Amino acid sequence: MTNILDLNLAELKQWMKSNSESEFRAKQVSDWIYKGIWKFENMNNIPQATREKLQSNFYIGIPELVEEYTSKINDTRKYLFALNDGNLIECVVMKYKHGNSICISTQVGCRMGCKFCASTIGGLIRNLTTGEMLSQIMKAQHLIGERISNVVLMGSGEPFDNFENVIKFLDIVNSENGLNIGQRHITISTCGIVEKIKEFADMDMQTTLAISLHAATDEIRMRSMPIANKYSIAEIIDACKYYINKTNRRITFEYALVADLNDTTRDAEKLSVLLEGMLCHVNLIPVNEIKENELKRASNDAISRFKDVLEANNIQTTIRREMGLDINAACGQLRRSYIKGNKVNEGV
Ligand code: SAH
């Protein structure tokens, strides 16, 4: 059985054709699905025989809601979803004045091993399919009863380690025949897989690219990010410049501030030199502490001093608003594991 959400419209048309059905049925079926009708039997403009054929070949892979947490601080919600094979993933919905935003997962687990990140504990289980990424948005929209207008690929997983599925996902999210969310309302975040940054640049998409840099020198980066042993910061910056040249799009650099690791004004000076003259913006993230490591959040003073140095060097800087800390839904706190039969949310 195939998850019909893994197919784009062209593929569904092709399927119709090779199954002696009219091609236009593909668009009808896809319209139903993206309208929130998730049973073939309810698609009342599709002939019964076709519905049965669909039924015996496909399933509509919407995840099951296992648990929902709502932040008391704001209206942030975290959903724990069960996939078709029983694997669990989490995604987070944030409500802003300008619309609803969702943070989705791209893999079950992650193999990048960043020390500050909870998603990587236990390693990579498997990639999510295109449909499994789409259905997080569809299910969340259904649960909140409102449209979601912004998507960030910052949940569990490294999007560029699941490149093909992610690119197909971006295409369907963006498509009028899919979720119809503008490319500019989508942000893809990577720990910096150089070849993929270049490949992505060549696709010339309008999607925002965010790079998890978290250090201004290789030596410091290696202390928290194993990927730093594979790619130097210089190589990453080169790839980013290539991306900017190709797309004319501004890059976001994410920088999680950890006390006694990367939060001094000297670090900020080095970062300024590195990013000098680039079309970019820095998003400072006070690191969210997780119980598996010793990393401590930088102090508010250190954070504002860091920001001042960057701004004095004409680098646009924002401090990420922390959403959902109380439900372990903030960056790096997404958990793959959920203790079965025990509804305790393992967290800080
Ligand atoms: N793998 C991708 C996307 C997932 S992480 C990436 O590395 O970019 C999304 C962002 O949250 C990344 O910038 C990541 O480094 C950051 N992050 C992870 N753990 C964090 C933590 N404990 N505190 C703050 N930010 C964290």
Residues whose N, C-alpha, C, O or C-beta is under 5 A from the ligand:
A	BS01	SAH	F116 C117 L153 M154 G155 G157 E158 P159 S189 T190 C191 S212 E254 A256 I285 P286 V287 N288 C331 G332
